[in-house]
């Protein structure tokens, strides 16, 4: 009996010591939003931290376009990639033979319609005089009048056809939509293309933009008109850019937002596609 009591006492003592040694630590309370999702911790960024941070990005053109013809044909001429052209200059041309022939034919039809209308007009005016002197019948008068009206309609139709032929001839020339450089050729000379097929890719020159993706912790710290020090290592360029736009939408996958700047001192060496780095010069206090 004494041995049994000693065993029970020993077991109770050991259990008590284990309970005292084990401390259960409850998890800290996590704040939740109205939708039930945990709220992210707010990270404050000082102006000095922002100024010392370097952002990676890319040089991009403000505008780039894929040009195409509005009608089918055989390509006769294409500007080469790298060529710099002014707005309105020809960058591509189709074989004009068929379009020129169509334009000449439309011109001839218009002249013929004008002659027919002039003859019909004289016949009608003569018939008006004969009828006034009662030397013509109503049937003949109506025929002359109808022929004159049809001739006038023929002139209008021929004028429209001539304008359409002129437009087709003009559309055989593909013009630069703005001052640009040729980026890429999708087609080659002597190829046949259909309407809407991409022929050339062009990008605007004279000013370039710098696009950066900035960590979300800097949101609200970068503002329009802030200055950035920009470096383009590939061509050894260093200069300044002014912030044009801050896209205050954080991408879910990268947790970054976009900042777009424009170089204050453009360089012909800085072209779209180059890697760039930027550092904020002096954040504007808000």
KALIN-V154186 format. One record per pair of residues at least 12 apart in sequence whose ideal C-beta (glycine too) atoms are under 10 Angstrom apart, sorted by the first residue. I is the first residue (numbers start at 0). J is the second residue. D is the distance in Angstrom with one decimal. If there is no record, write none. Layout:
# KALIN-V154186
I|J|D / I|J|D
This chain:
# KALIN-V154186
39|215|8.8 / 39|254|9.5 / 41|216|9.1 / 42|214|9.1 / 42|215|8.5 / 42|216|4.4 / 42|217|9.3 / 42|218|9.9 / 43|216|8.3 / 43|220|9.6 / 44|214|8.9 / 44|216|5.4 / 44|217|5.6 / 44|218|8.9 / 44|219|8.7 / 44|220|5.5 / 44|282|9.6 / 45|220|8.9 / 45|282|9.6 / 46|220|7.5 / 46|279|8.8 / 46|281|8.5 / 46|282|5.0 / 46|283|9.8 / 46|284|7.9 / 47|282|9.5 / 48|216|9.0 / 48|217|8.7 / 48|220|8.9 / 49|213|9.4 / 49|216|9.4 / 49|217|6.0 / 49|220|5.1 / 49|221|7.4 / 49|225|9.8 / 49|278|9.4 / 49|279|5.6 / 49|281|10.0 / 49|282|5.5 / 50|220|9.9 / 50|228|9.8 / 50|278|7.2 / 50|279|5.4 / 50|280|7.6 / 50|281|7.3 / 50|282|6.7 / 51|278|7.7 / 51|279|8.9 / 52|213|8.5 / 52|214|8.3 / 52|216|9.5 / 52|217|7.3 / 52|220|9.8 / 52|277|9.5 / 52|278|7.2 / 52|279|7.5 / 53|211|9.9 / 53|228|9.2 / 53|230|8.6 / 53|276|5.3 / 53|277|7.0 / 53|278|5.2 / 53|279|9.4 / 54|209|9.4 / 54|211|4.4 / 54|212|7.5 / 54|213|5.6 / 54|214|8.6 / 54|217|8.6 / 54|221|9.3 / 54|227|8.1 / 54|229|9.8 / 54|255|9.4 / 54|258|7.4 / 54|275|9.0 / 54|276|6.8 / 54|277|4.9 / 54|278|7.4 / 54|279|8.2 / 55|211|7.0 / 55|212|7.8 / 55|213|9.8 / 55|274|7.2 / 55|275|7.5 / 55|276|5.7 / 55|277|8.2 / 56|208|9.6 / 56|209|5.6 / 56|210|5.2 / 56|211|3.5 / 56|212|6.8 / 56|213|8.9 / 56|227|9.8 / 56|229|8.8 / 56|240|9.9 / 56|257|8.9 / 56|258|8.0 / 56|259|9.1 / 56|260|8.6 / 56|273|9.9 / 56|274|7.8 / 56|275|5.2 / 56|276|7.4 / 56|277|6.4 / 57|208|9.4 / 57|209|7.6 / 57|210|5.5 / 57|211|8.2 / 57|212|9.3 / 57|231|10.0 / 57|271|8.1 / 57|272|6.9 / 57|273|7.1 / 57|274|6.3 / 57|275|6.3 / 58|207|5.5 / 58|208|7.4 / 58|209|6.0 / 58|210|8.0 / 58|229|8.9 / 58|231|6.7 / 58|233|9.6 / 58|234|9.7 / 58|236|9.3 / 58|262|8.5 / 58|269|5.7 / 58|270|6.7 / 58|271|5.6 / 58|272|6.5 / 58|273|4.4 / 58|274|7.9 / 58|275|5.5 / 59|202|8.6 / 59|207|7.0 / 59|208|5.1 / 59|209|7.5 / 59|210|5.1 / 59|259|8.3 / 59|271|5.3 / 59|272|7.9 / 59|273|9.4 / 59|275|9.6 / 60|179|8.4 / 60|180|8.6 / 60|182|8.6 / 60|201|9.0 / 60|202|3.7 / 60|203|5.0 / 60|204|7.6 / 60|205|9.8 / 60|206|8.6 / 60|207|6.1 / 60|208|7.2 / 60|270|8.4 / 60|271|4.5 / 60|272|9.1 / 61|177|9.5 / 61|202|8.6 / 61|203|5.3 / 61|204|9.7 / 61|205|9.1 / 61|206|6.3 / 61|207|7.4 / 61|208|5.6 / 61|243|9.4 / 61|259|9.4 / 61|261|8.1 / 61|271|9.6 / 62|176|8.4 / 62|177|6.8 / 62|179|8.1 / 62|201|8.8 / 62|202|7.1 / 62|203|4.4 / 62|208|9.9 / 63|179|8.3 / 63|180|9.8 / 63|182|6.9 / 63|183|9.9 / 63|200|6.6 / 63|201|6.7 / 63|202|4.0 / 63|203|7.0 / 63|271|7.2 / 64|175|9.5 / 64|176|6.1 / 64|177|8.4 / 64|179|7.9 / 64|182|9.5 / 64|197|9.8 / 64|199|8.8 / 64|200|7.2 / 64|201|5.6 / 64|202|7.9 / 64|203|8.6 / 65|182|9.4 / 65|183|8.8 / 65|185|7.5 / 65|196|9.8 / 65|197|4.5 / 65|198|8.1 / 65|199|7.4 / 65|200|5.2 / 65|201|8.2 / 66|90|6.8 / 66|91|7.1 / 66|173|5.7 / 66|174|8.7 / 66|175|8.3 / 66|176|7.5 / 66|179|9.5 / 66|181|9.5 / 66|185|9.2 / 66|197|7.3 / 66|198|5.6 / 66|199|4.8 / 66|200|7.5 / 66|201|6.3 / 67|91|9.3 / 67|173|7.9 / 67|185|8.8 / 67|186|9.5 / 67|192|7.9 / 67|193|9.4 / 67|194|7.6 / 67|195|5.2 / 67|196|5.6 / 67|197|5.3 / 67|198|5.6 / 67|199|8.5 / 68|91|7.4 / 68|92|9.4 / 68|93|6.3 / 68|170|6.7 / 68|171|7.8 / 68|172|9.2 / 68|173|6.0 / 68|186|9.8 / 68|192|6.4 / 68|193|8.7 / 68|194|6.7 / 68|195|8.0 / 68|196|7.4 / 68|197|9.9 / 68|198|6.6 / 69|166|9.1 / 69|167|9.1 / 69|169|9.9 / 69|170|5.0 / 69|171|9.7 / 69|173|9.1 / 69|194|6.1 / 69|195|7.8 / 70|93|7.6 / 70|98|8.4 / 70|166|9.3 / 70|167|6.3 / 70|170|5.4 / 70|171|7.6 / 70|192|9.3 / 70|193|8.9 / 70|194|5.7 / 70|195|9.7 / 71|93|8.4 / 71|191|7.1 / 71|192|6.3 / 71|193|4.8 / 71|194|5.7 / 71|195|9.5 / 71|196|8.5 / 72|92|9.4 / 72|93|3.6 / 72|94|5.9 / 72|95|8.7 / 72|96|9.7 / 72|97|7.5 / 72|98|7.7 / 72|167|9.5 / 72|170|9.2 / 72|171|6.6 / 72|190|10.0 / 72|191|7.2 / 72|192|6.9 / 72|193|9.2 / 72|194|9.4 / 73|93|6.4 / 73|94|4.4 / 73|96|9.3 / 73|97|9.2 / 73|188|8.8 / 73|189|6.3 / 73|190|7.2 / 73|191|5.2 / 73|192|7.9 / 74|91|6.6 / 74|92|7.6 / 74|93|6.3 / 74|94|7.8 / 74|173|9.4 / 74|184|9.9 / 74|186|5.9 / 74|187|7.1 / 74|188|5.4 / 74|189|6.4 / 74|190|5.3 / 74|191|7.8 / 74|192|6.3 / 74|196|9.9 / 74|198|7.1 / 75|91|8.6 / 75|92|5.2 / 75|93|6.1 / 75|94|4.7 / 75|95|7.4 / 75|96|9.4 / 75|171|8.5 / 75|188|6.7 / 75|189|7.6 / 76|89|7.5 / 76|90|8.9 / 76|91|6.3 / 76|92|4.2 / 76|93|8.6 / 76|94|9.4 / 76|172|9.2 / 76|173|9.3 / 76|188|6.8 / 77|90|7.5 / 77|91|5.0 / 77|92|8.1 / 77|173|8.9 / 77|181|8.6 / 77|184|6.0 / 77|185|9.7 / 77|186|7.2 / 77|187|7.0 / 77|188|5.8 / 77|189|10.0 / 77|190|9.4 / 77|198|7.0 / 77|199|6.8 / 78|90|4.5 / 78|91|6.7 / 78|92|9.8 / 78|173|9.1 / 78|175|8.6 / 78|179|10.0 / 78|180|9.6 / 78|181|5.0 / 78|184|8.5 / 78|198|9.9 / 78|199|6.9 / 78|201|8.8 / 79|181|6.5 / 79|184|7.6 / 79|199|9.8 / 80|180|8.5 / 80|181|5.0 / 80|182|6.4 / 80|183|6.0 / 80|184|6.0 / 80|199|8.5 / 80|200|8.8 / 80|201|9.9 / 81|180|6.8 / 81|181|6.3 / 81|182|8.5 / 81|270|9.6 / 82|175|9.9 / 82|179|9.4 / 82|180|6.9 / 82|181|4.7 / 82|199|9.8 / 82|201|9.5 / 83|175|9.7 / 83|178|8.0 / 83|179|7.6 / 83|180|5.0 / 83|181|8.0 / 83|204|6.3 / 83|205|9.8 / 83|267|9.1 / 84|174|9.1 / 84|175|4.6 / 84|177|9.6 / 84|178|7.5 / 84|179|6.3 / 84|180|7.6 / 84|181|7.3 / 84|201|8.0 / 84|204|9.3 / 85|175|6.6 / 85|177|8.9 / 85|178|5.6 / 85|179|8.6 / 85|204|10.0 / 86|174|8.0 / 86|175|5.5 / 86|176|6.9 / 86|177|5.0 / 86|178|5.4 / 86|179|7.9 / 86|203|9.9 / 87|174|5.4 / 87|175|6.4 / 87|176|8.8 / 87|177|9.2 / 87|178|9.6 / 88|172|9.8 / 88|174|6.7 / 88|175|5.0 / 88|178|9.3 / 88|179|9.3 / 89|171|9.8 / 89|172|5.1 / 89|173|6.9 / 89|174|6.2 / 89|175|8.0 / 90|172|8.9 / 90|173|5.4 / 90|174|6.8 / 90|175|5.3 / 90|176|9.4 / 90|179|8.3 / 90|181|6.7 / 90|198|8.4 / 90|199|5.9 / 90|201|7.1 / 91|171|9.4 / 91|172|7.8 / 91|173|3.9 / 91|174|8.9 / 91|175|9.8 / 91|181|9.6 / 91|184|9.2 / 91|186|8.5 / 91|188|9.3 / 91|192|9.7 / 91|198|5.4 / 91|199|6.1 / 92|171|6.1 / 92|172|5.4 / 92|173|6.9 / 92|188|9.7 / 93|167|9.8 / 93|168|9.8 / 93|170|8.2 / 93|171|4.2 / 93|172|7.9 / 93|173|8.2 / 93|191|9.6 / 93|192|8.1 / 93|198|9.8 / 94|171|7.7 / 94|189|8.8 / 94|191|9.5 / 95|167|9.8 / 95|168|6.7 / 95|171|5.0 / 95|172|8.5 / 96|171|9.7 / 97|167|8.8 / 97|168|9.6 / 97|171|9.0 / 98|164|7.5 / 98|165|9.3 / 98|166|9.6 / 98|167|5.0 / 98|168|4.4 / 98|169|8.7 / 98|170|8.1 / 98|171|5.1 / 98|172|10.0 / 99|164|9.2 / 99|167|9.7 / 99|168|6.3 / 99|171|8.6 / 100|164|9.3 / 100|168|9.8 / 101|160|9.2 / 101|161|10.0 / 101|163|8.8 / 101|164|4.8 / 101|165|9.5 / 101|167|6.3 / 101|168|7.5 / 102|161|7.7 / 102|163|9.5 / 102|164|4.3 / 102|165|6.0 / 102|166|9.5 / 102|167|7.5 / 102|168|4.8 / 102|169|9.6 / 103|164|8.4 / 103|168|9.7 / 104|160|8.9 / 104|161|9.4 / 104|164|7.3 / 105|157|7.4 / 105|158|9.3 / 105|159|9.4 / 105|160|5.0 / 105|161|4.2 / 105|162|8.3 / 105|163|7.5 / 105|164|3.8 / 105|165|7.6 / 105|167|9.4 / 105|168|9.6 / 106|157|9.2 / 106|160|9.8 / 106|161|6.2 / 106|164|7.9 / 106|165|9.1 / 107|157|9.3 / 107|161|9.6 / 108|153|9.0 / 108|156|8.7 / 108|157|4.9 / 108|158|9.7 / 108|160|6.3 / 108|161|7.3 / 108|164|9.3 / 109|153|9.7 / 109|154|7.7 / 109|156|9.4 / 109|157|4.2 / 109|158|6.2 / 109|159|9.6 / 109|160|7.5 / 109|161|4.8 / 109|162|9.6 / 109|164|9.6 / 110|157|8.4 / 110|161|9.7 / 111|153|8.7 / 111|154|9.8 / 111|157|7.5 / 112|150|7.4 / 112|151|9.2 / 112|152|9.2 / 112|153|4.5 / 112|154|4.6 / 112|155|8.5 / 112|156|7.3 / 112|157|3.8 / 112|158|8.0 / 112|160|9.3 / 112|161|9.5 / 113|150|9.2 / 113|153|9.2 / 113|154|6.0 / 113|157|7.8 / 113|158|9.3 / 114|150|9.3 / 114|154|9.8 / 115|146|9.0 / 115|147|9.9 / 115|149|8.9 / 115|150|5.0 / 115|151|9.7 / 115|153|6.3 / 115|154|8.1 / 115|157|9.5 / 116|146|9.8 / 116|147|7.7 / 116|148|9.9 / 116|149|9.1 / 116|150|3.9 / 116|151|5.7 / 116|152|9.1 / 116|153|6.6 / 116|154|4.8 / 116|155|9.6 / 116|157|9.3 / 117|150|8.2 / 117|154|9.4 / 118|146|9.0 / 118|147|9.3 / 118|150|7.6 / 119|143|7.7 / 119|144|9.4 / 119|145|9.4 / 119|146|4.9 / 119|147|4.2 / 119|148|8.4 / 119|149|7.5 / 119|150|3.8 / 119|151|7.9 / 119|153|9.0 / 119|154|9.9 / 120|143|9.9 / 120|146|9.7 / 120|147|5.7 / 120|150|7.3 / 120|151|8.3 / 121|143|9.9 / 121|147|9.2 / 122|142|9.3 / 122|143|5.2 / 122|144|9.6 / 122|146|6.8 / 122|147|7.1 / 122|150|9.4 / 123|140|8.6 / 123|142|9.7 / 123|143|4.7 / 123|144|5.8 / 123|145|9.3 / 123|146|7.3 / 123|147|4.0 / 123|148|8.8 / 123|150|9.0 / 124|143|9.0 / 124|147|8.7 / 125|143|7.9 / 126|139|6.5 / 126|140|5.3 / 126|141|9.4 / 126|142|8.5 / 126|143|4.1 / 126|144|7.5 / 126|146|9.7 / 126|147|9.1 / 127|140|7.7 / 127|143|8.4 / 127|144|8.7 / 129|143|9.4 / 130|143|9.4 / 170|194|9.8 / 173|198|6.6 / 173|199|7.4 / 175|199|9.4 / 175|201|6.7 / 176|201|7.5 / 176|203|9.0 / 177|201|8.2 / 177|202|9.7 / 177|203|5.6 / 177|204|8.8 / 177|205|9.0 / 178|201|9.7 / 178|203|6.7 / 178|204|5.7 / 178|205|5.7 / 178|206|9.8 / 179|199|9.6 / 179|200|9.7 / 179|201|4.1 / 179|202|6.0 / 179|203|5.4 / 179|204|5.9 / 179|205|9.1 / 180|200|10.0 / 180|201|6.7 / 180|202|6.0 / 180|203|8.3 / 180|204|5.1 / 180|205|9.8 / 180|267|9.9 / 180|270|7.8 / 180|271|8.9 / 181|199|5.9 / 181|200|7.7 / 181|201|5.8 / 181|202|8.7 / 182|199|7.7 / 182|200|4.4 / 182|201|6.0 / 182|202|5.2 / 182|270|9.3 / 182|271|7.7 / 182|272|9.0 / 183|197|9.2 / 183|199|7.1 / 183|200|4.3 / 183|201|8.9 / 183|202|9.6 / 184|197|9.6 / 184|198|7.5 / 184|199|6.0 / 184|200|8.0 / 185|197|4.5 / 185|198|5.8 / 185|199|6.8 / 185|200|7.1 / 186|198|5.1 / 186|199|8.1 / 202|270|8.3 / 202|271|5.4 / 202|272|9.3 / 203|271|9.1 / 204|265|8.9 / 204|267|8.4 / 204|270|8.5 / 204|271|9.4 / 205|265|7.0 / 205|267|9.9 / 206|261|6.2 / 206|262|7.3 / 206|265|5.9 / 207|231|10.0 / 207|240|9.3 / 207|260|9.9 / 207|261|7.5 / 207|262|5.9 / 207|265|6.4 / 207|266|8.8 / 207|269|5.8 / 207|270|7.3 / 207|271|6.6 / 207|273|9.0 / 207|275|9.7 / 208|240|8.3 / 208|243|7.0 / 208|244|9.0 / 208|259|5.5 / 208|260|6.7 / 208|261|5.5 / 208|262|7.9 / 208|271|8.8 / 209|227|7.5 / 209|229|5.7 / 209|231|8.8 / 209|238|9.9 / 209|240|5.2 / 209|241|9.9 / 209|242|9.5 / 209|243|9.3 / 209|258|8.5 / 209|259|7.2 / 209|260|4.6 / 209|261|7.4 / 209|262|6.8 / 209|269|8.9 / 209|273|9.6 / 209|275|5.4 / 209|276|9.5 / 209|277|6.4 / 210|244|9.5 / 210|246|9.6 / 210|257|6.3 / 210|258|7.6 / 210|259|5.5 / 210|260|8.2 / 210|275|8.6 / 211|227|8.2 / 211|229|9.4 / 211|240|9.5 / 211|242|9.6 / 211|255|8.8 / 211|256|9.4 / 211|257|7.1 / 211|258|4.8 / 211|259|7.8 / 211|260|7.5 / 211|275|7.9 / 211|276|8.7 / 211|277|5.8 / 212|246|9.7 / 212|250|7.6 / 212|253|6.4 / 212|254|9.6 / 212|255|4.1 / 212|256|7.3 / 212|257|5.9 / 212|258|7.9 / 213|245|8.7 / 213|246|9.7 / 213|249|9.8 / 213|255|5.8 / 213|256|5.8 / 213|257|7.6 / 213|258|5.3 / 213|277|9.3 / 213|279|9.6 / 214|249|9.3 / 214|253|8.8 / 214|254|6.7 / 214|255|5.7 / 214|256|8.4 / 215|249|4.8 / 215|250|8.8 / 215|253|9.0 / 215|254|4.9 / 215|255|6.4 / 215|256|6.4 / 216|254|8.8 / 216|255|9.8 / 217|255|9.1 / 217|256|8.2 / 217|258|8.8 / 217|279|8.9 / 217|282|9.5 / 218|245|8.6 / 218|247|6.5 / 218|248|9.7 / 218|249|6.9 / 218|255|9.4 / 218|256|5.9 / 219|245|9.1 / 219|247|8.1 / 219|256|10.0 / 219|285|7.9 / 220|245|9.8 / 220|279|8.4 / 220|282|6.0 / 220|283|9.5 / 220|285|8.8 / 221|242|6.4 / 221|245|5.7 / 221|247|9.7 / 221|256|8.9 / 221|258|5.7 / 221|260|9.7 / 221|279|6.7 / 221|282|6.9 / 221|283|8.7 / 222|242|6.7 / 222|245|6.7 / 222|258|9.8 / 222|282|7.5 / 222|283|4.9 / 222|284|9.1 / 222|285|6.2 / 223|241|8.4 / 223|242|5.4 / 223|243|6.8 / 223|244|6.9 / 223|245|6.3 / 223|258|9.7 / 223|259|9.7 / 223|260|9.8 / 223|283|8.6 / 224|241|6.1 / 224|242|6.2 / 224|243|8.7 / 224|283|6.7 / 225|240|9.4 / 225|241|7.5 / 225|242|4.5 / 225|245|8.9 / 225|258|8.9 / 225|260|8.4 / 225|279|6.2 / 225|280|7.4 / 225|281|7.4 / 225|282|6.2 / 225|283|5.3 / 226|239|5.6 / 226|240|7.4 / 226|241|6.2 / 226|242|7.7 / 226|260|8.7 / 226|263|8.1 / 226|277|10.0 / 226|278|10.0 / 226|279|7.5 / 226|280|4.0 / 226|281|6.3 / 226|282|9.4 / 226|283|9.0 / 227|239|6.8 / 227|240|4.8 / 227|241|7.7 / 227|242|6.7 / 227|258|8.3 / 227|260|5.4 / 227|262|9.7 / 227|263|9.8 / 227|275|9.8 / 227|276|9.7 / 227|277|4.3 / 227|278|6.5 / 227|279|5.6 / 227|280|6.2 / 227|281|9.8 / 228|240|8.2 / 228|276|8.8 / 228|277|6.6 / 228|278|4.7 / 228|279|7.8 / 228|280|5.6 / 229|260|7.2 / 229|262|6.6 / 229|263|9.3 / 229|264|9.5 / 229|269|8.8 / 229|275|5.8 / 229|276|7.2 / 229|277|5.0 / 229|278|8.2 / 230|274|9.6 / 230|275|6.8 / 230|276|4.8 / 230|277|7.5 / 230|278|8.1 / 231|262|9.4 / 231|266|8.3 / 231|268|7.8 / 231|269|5.6 / 231|270|9.5 / 231|273|5.3 / 231|274|7.2 / 231|275|5.0 / 231|276|8.0 / 232|273|8.7 / 232|274|6.8 / 232|275|8.2 / 232|276|7.3 / 233|268|8.8 / 233|269|9.3 / 233|270|9.8 / 233|272|9.7 / 233|273|5.4 / 233|274|6.5 / 233|275|9.0 / 234|266|7.6 / 234|267|9.6 / 234|268|4.2 / 234|269|6.5 / 234|270|8.5 / 234|273|6.9 / 235|266|9.9 / 235|268|8.1 / 236|262|8.8 / 236|264|9.1 / 236|265|9.9 / 236|266|5.5 / 236|268|6.1 / 236|269|5.4 / 236|273|8.5 / 236|275|8.4 / 237|264|9.5 / 237|266|9.8 / 237|276|10.0 / 238|262|5.8 / 238|263|6.8 / 238|264|4.6 / 238|265|8.4 / 238|266|7.2 / 238|269|8.3 / 239|260|8.9 / 239|261|9.9 / 239|262|7.4 / 239|263|4.7 / 239|264|6.7 / 239|277|9.6 / 239|280|7.1 / 240|258|9.8 / 240|259|9.2 / 240|260|3.6 / 240|261|5.9 / 240|262|5.0 / 240|263|6.4 / 240|264|9.1 / 240|275|8.8 / 240|277|6.8 / 240|280|9.5 / 241|260|6.0 / 241|261|5.7 / 241|262|8.3 / 241|263|5.9 / 241|280|10.0 / 242|258|6.2 / 242|259|7.4 / 242|260|5.0 / 242|261|8.4 / 242|277|9.6 / 242|279|8.7 / 242|283|9.0 / 243|258|8.8 / 243|259|5.0 / 243|260|6.0 / 243|261|5.2 / 244|257|7.9 / 244|258|7.5 / 244|259|4.3 / 244|260|8.5 / 244|261|9.5 / 245|257|7.8 / 245|258|5.5 / 245|259|7.8 / 245|260|9.8 / 246|258|7.4 / 246|259|7.3 / 258|277|8.2 / 258|279|9.4 / 260|275|9.5 / 260|277|7.0 / 262|275|9.6
